[in-house]
Amino acid sequence: MRNVLIPVAMMLLLAPAVGLKADDSSERARLLKTFLDEFVAITPGKDRFPATFRMGSEDGAASERPVHEVRLPATFRIAKYEVPQNLYEVVMGENPSRWQGPRNSAEMMTWQEANEFCTKVTTLLRQSKQIGPDEIVRLPTEAEWEYCCRAGTTTAYSFGDAAQAPGDAGKQASLLDPYAWHTGNAAGNDPPVGALKPNAWGLYDMHGYLWEFCSDAWHADYEGAPADGSSRPATEGQPTQIVIRSGSWKDPYPRLRSAARQPFAVNGRDDAVGFRCVLAREAR
């Protein structure tokens, strides 16, 4: 990617290099606290957060239709960043990422491994009494993800309908550049999380950088999709493909729209796929 100037304060945060031992309890405690501090409260129906939103797009691919209204019934918190490599390593004991950097987004894990991370970090946070026994860290549902990406907007991107400014050509997208890494401004996946601007709800890299795992099984369209924001299971048995959202540094700007979605193999790995977490009450 293009060079990113990082303030001195951020450099100090980045100082503990990837390679820490998983049993380094003091470093793990520090990273877990940072992880919790970086969640953003989402309260559908209160303050600036609408109770409902229209999910999908009439102008995108067939998989984004039919556009349907979704009502999110409960509050939750979502991480402002994708899971960084230093946290992933102290929880999982390894760092599979191709593009190494302590605060770079973790990538090259499978969907099952992302779920395993969520299970393990939930246990660690409960053991240290940093979250309640009824709270759980998990992947976002596809509806939660799009709701958070849109940040109250109905436009193609969270900042408006256009990615290109007058004069932009080809893969250039200068209106999108302040918010997202894509093929028009990235040559690799090497900046730390939060290097660009967040959306209106303070969430970073919701457009681009990495595709992000959702909890939903892949379906070719929204026929029969739940209207309550819940995760959509496979039609039969266990899913073989799941949903990824956001677009990535490998994708042209139209793939970074708020409604864009794509299937990904459950056992697949890619250096343009990672995840962010939700913290919510555990369903009973």
C-alpha positions in Angstrom: 0.0 0.0 0.0 1.0 3.6 -0.2 3.1 5.0 2.6 1.1 6.0 5.7 2.5 8.5 8.2 2.0 7.2 11.7 2.1 9.5 14.7 4.7 8.9 17.4 1.9 7.9 19.9 0.7 5.2 17.6 4.3 4.0 17.0 4.6 3.4 20.8 1.4 1.4 20.7 2.7 -0.7 17.8 6.0 -1.3 19.6 5.3 -4.8 21.0 6.1 -6.9 17.9 4.3 -9.9 16.7 6.0 -12.9 18.0 5.0 -12.6 21.7 4.5 -15.9 23.5 0.8 -16.8 24.0 1.5 -17.4 27.7 2.7 -13.8 28.3 -0.1 -13.0 30.6 0.7 -9.4 31.2 0.8 -8.6 27.5 -2.3 -10.6 26.9 -4.1 -8.7 29.7 -3.1 -5.4 28.1 -4.2 -6.4 24.7 -7.5 -7.7 26.0 -8.2 -4.4 27.7 -7.4 -2.5 24.5 -9.7 -4.8 22.6 -12.6 -4.1 25.0 -11.9 -0.3 25.0 -12.1 -0.3 21.2 -15.8 -1.5 21.0 -18.4 1.0 19.9 -21.9 0.8 21.5 -24.7 0.4 18.9 -28.2 1.1 20.3 -30.8 0.6 17.6 -33.8 3.0 18.1 -31.9 5.3 20.5 -29.9 8.5 19.9 -28.5 8.6 16.4 -29.1 4.9 15.7 -32.2 4.1 13.7 -34.3 1.1 14.8 -34.7 -0.1 11.2 -32.8 0.1 7.9 -33.2 -1.1 4.4 -30.8 -3.9 3.6 -29.5 -4.5 0.1 -29.4 -2.5 -3.1 -31.6 -2.2 -6.2 -28.6 -1.1 -8.2 -26.2 -3.8 -7.3 -25.9 -7.5 -8.0 -28.8 -9.9 -7.9 -27.4 -11.2 -4.6 -28.2 -7.8 -3.0 -32.0 -8.2 -3.7 -34.7 -8.0 -2.8 -34.1 -4.9 -0.7 -35.9 -5.5 2.6 -36.4 -3.7 5.9 -34.6 -5.1 9.0 -35.3 -4.2 12.6 -32.5 -4.8 15.1 -34.2 -5.5 18.4 -31.2 -5.3 20.8 -28.2 -3.2 21.6 -24.7 -4.6 20.9 -21.2 -3.4 20.6 -19.0 -3.8 17.5 -15.2 -3.4 17.3 -14.1 -0.2 15.7 -11.2 -2.2 14.0 -10.7 -5.6 12.5 -8.9 -8.0 14.8 -5.2 -7.0 14.8 -2.4 -9.5 14.6 -1.0 -8.9 18.1 -4.3 -9.8 19.7 -5.0 -12.7 17.4 -1.6 -14.2 18.3 -1.9 -14.0 22.1 -5.4 -15.6 21.9 -4.7 -18.3 19.3 -1.0 -18.9 19.9 -0.1 -18.3 16.2 -0.3 -15.6 13.6 -1.1 -17.0 10.1 -1.1 -13.5 8.4 0.9 -12.9 5.2 1.3 -9.2 5.8 3.0 -9.1 9.2 2.5 -6.2 11.6 1.3 -6.1 15.2 -1.6 -3.7 14.6 -2.2 -4.9 11.0 -5.4 -6.7 10.5 -5.1 -10.5 11.0 -5.8 -12.5 7.8 -5.3 -16.0 6.4 -7.5 -17.7 9.0 -10.6 -19.8 8.1 -14.1 -19.0 9.2 -14.0 -21.8 11.8 -10.7 -20.3 13.2 -12.3 -16.9 13.4 -15.2 -18.5 15.4 -12.6 -20.3 17.6 -11.0 -16.9 18.3 -14.3 -15.5 19.4 -14.9 -18.5 21.7 -11.4 -18.3 23.3 -11.5 -14.5 23.8 -15.0 -14.8 25.4 -13.6 -17.3 27.8 -10.5 -15.1 28.6 -12.7 -12.0 29.2 -15.1 -13.9 31.4 -12.3 -15.5 33.5 -10.8 -12.0 34.1 -14.3 -10.7 34.8 -14.1 -8.0 32.2 -17.4 -9.1 30.7 -20.4 -10.7 32.3 -21.2 -14.4 32.2 -24.1 -13.7 29.8 -21.9 -11.7 27.3 -20.3 -13.3 24.3 -17.8 -12.2 21.6 -18.9 -13.4 18.2 -18.9 -12.6 14.5 -21.5 -10.1 13.4 -24.5 -11.2 11.5 -24.7 -10.0 8.0 -27.5 -7.6 8.9 -25.6 -6.2 11.9 -22.6 -5.7 9.6 -24.5 -3.7 6.9 -26.3 -1.7 9.5 -23.0 -0.6 11.0 -21.3 0.0 7.7 -24.1 2.2 6.5 -24.0 4.3 9.7 -27.5 5.6 9.2 -27.1 6.3 5.4 -29.0 4.9 2.4 -26.3 5.8 -0.1 -23.9 3.4 -1.9 -21.2 4.2 0.5 -21.4 5.5 4.1 -20.2 8.9 2.8 -22.3 9.2 -0.3 -23.2 7.6 -3.6 -20.0 8.4 -5.6 -16.6 6.9 -5.1 -15.0 8.8 -8.0 -14.6 12.6 -8.2 -14.7 14.4 -11.6 -11.5 13.7 -13.4 -10.9 10.2 -11.8 -10.4 7.5 -14.4 -10.2 3.7 -14.3 -9.7 2.4 -10.8 -9.1 5.8 -9.3 -11.7 6.7 -6.6 -10.5 9.8 -4.8 -13.7 10.3 -2.9 -13.3 6.8 -1.4 -9.6 7.1 -0.8 -9.8 8.8 2.6 -11.9 5.9 4.0 -10.8 2.7 2.2 -7.9 0.7 0.8 -8.8 -0.7 -2.7 -7.1 -1.4 -5.9 -7.0 2.3 -6.7 -4.7 3.2 -3.8 -3.2 0.0 -2.4 -0.4 -2.3 -3.5 -0.6 -4.7 -0.5 -2.1 -5.1 2.9 0.5 -3.4 5.1 -0.9 -0.5 7.2 -2.1 -0.7 10.8 -5.8 -0.6 11.5 -7.3 2.8 11.7 -4.9 4.5 9.3 -7.8 6.1 7.3 -11.0 7.9 8.3 -13.9 6.1 10.1 -17.5 6.3 9.1 -20.0 8.5 11.0 -20.2 5.9 13.9 -16.5 5.8 14.4 -15.9 2.4 12.7 -12.8 2.0 10.6 -12.2 0.0 7.4 -15.9 -0.9 6.9 -15.2 -0.2 3.3 -12.1 -2.1 2.0 -8.8 -3.2 3.6 -10.1 -6.7 4.2 -13.2 -8.6 3.5 -14.8 -9.5 6.8 -16.4 -12.8 7.9 -20.1 -12.7 9.0 -21.9 -15.5 10.9 -24.4 -16.2 8.1 -24.3 -19.0 5.6 -24.2 -17.8 2.0 -27.5 -17.6 0.1 -27.7 -16.3 -3.5 -30.2 -13.6 -2.6 -32.3 -12.2 0.2 -35.5 -14.2 -0.5 -36.5 -15.5 2.9 -33.9 -13.5 4.8 -34.7 -12.8 8.4 -36.1 -9.3 9.2 -34.8 -9.2 12.8 -31.1 -8.9 12.2 -30.4 -12.6 13.1 -27.9 -14.8 11.4 -29.2 -16.8 8.5 -28.3 -20.5 8.7 -27.7 -22.9 5.8 -30.7 -24.4 4.1 -29.6 -27.9 5.2 -26.8 -29.1 7.4 -23.6 -27.2 8.0 -22.7 -24.3 5.6 -20.0 -24.9 3.0 -19.9 -21.2 2.1 -20.4 -18.2 4.3 -20.9 -14.4 3.7 -18.0 -12.0 3.6 -18.5 -8.2 3.4 -16.6 -4.9 3.0 -14.4 -5.5 -0.1 -10.6 -5.4 0.2 -7.4 -3.9 -1.0 -7.6 -6.5 -3.9 -10.9 -5.2 -5.1 -12.1 -2.3 -7.4 -14.1 0.4 -5.7 -17.7 -0.9 -6.7 -17.0 -4.0 -4.5 -16.6 -1.8 -1.5 -20.2 -0.5 -1.5 -22.2 -0.9 1.8 -24.5 -3.5 0.2 -21.8 -5.6 -1.6 -21.5 -9.2 -0.5 -19.7 -12.3 -1.6 -19.5 -16.0 -0.8 -16.4 -17.5 0.7 -15.6 -21.2 1.4 -15.8 -22.2 5.1 -12.3 -23.7 4.9 -10.9 -21.0 2.7 -8.0 -18.7 3.5 -7.0 -15.4 1.9 -4.7 -12.5 2.7 -7.6 -10.2 1.9 -10.0 -11.8 4.4 -10.2 -11.1 8.1 -12.9 -10.2 10.7 -14.1 -7.9 13.3 -16.1 -8.9 16.4 -19.4 -8.1 18.1 -19.9 -8.1 21.9 -23.5 -8.9 22.8 -25.8 -10.7 25.3 -25.7 -14.4 24.6 -29.0 -15.7 23.0 -30.9 -17.9 25.3 
